[in-house]
Structure formats: structure tokens, C-alpha cells
Amino acid sequence: MPTRNATATWEGGLKDGKGSFAGASGVRAAFGFGTRFGDEPGANPEELLAAAHAACYSMALSGGLERAGTPATKIETKGFCTIEKLEAGFTITKMRLECRASVPGLDAKKFDEIAQATKAGCPVSRALAAIPTIELDAKLV
């Protein structure tokens, strides 16, 4: 299996510095204190975690649905990553996935079983297991 990589660079102090990241795929973005801990628009590491979680979950759910004999026609997952300032410092306290899937011929109960098993088993969920809360809101559309 391949090892993926990205590079991040930070220049300057924490609040007045600037950073950028680049993935080997060519994805690039700049980030700073305001985009990470404030309300300034722009990239930040937490959105990368949210995107990775949503992408991994969607692919894993697709596989689970295929194995159940009910392939999806579309899966759309939004990922959310919450960072809070705690006594110990800034901490990612919650991940949330909101998934909507179109799966012809599958009832809601069976879909929920597969969706919940996927939440527990997708590789990014397992990697993020130290986060206190990982929520899933999955529905058929």
C-alpha cells in the first residue's frame, strides 16, 4: 500500500506568522492563526481532517453497501472538525459526519447498520479514535 505525503511550512510567530501546505497531488493552500482559530476565511488543518474523514467514510460506506448487495448510486458526506481551547491547550474535541446516500432497494434499518459499522471501521475513524466524540448522522435520500 502507498504512503501519502504532504508538506507544511510556517514562517514567523504564532499570531502574526503565515503557513502553507502542499500535498503531493498538487493541492495547496495557505493558512494562518485567524483561519485556524478565528473566523477568517481560508484553509486550516482541521478542514483537512474533516475532508479526509468524509472522503474515507464515503468510500468505505460504498464498499460496505456493495458487499451487502445494495450498491449506492450516490453518497455525499460532509465532515466537521471542532477544535477548542482547553486547559491542556488547543484540542480537537469532536468530529462529525453528515452523510446522505441514495441506495435503491435498501431499507433504513439495514442502511443504518451498515453506516454505523462503517463509522467504526473506516481507516480515518480508527486513526482519529482518540478524539472524545465522533458523531454520525446518516440518512437515505
Summary of the structure (lengths in Angstrom):
residues: 141
radius of gyration: 17.3
end to end distance: 33.9
largest distance: 55.7
contacts: 383
relative contact order: 0.14
helix: 33%
strand: 37%
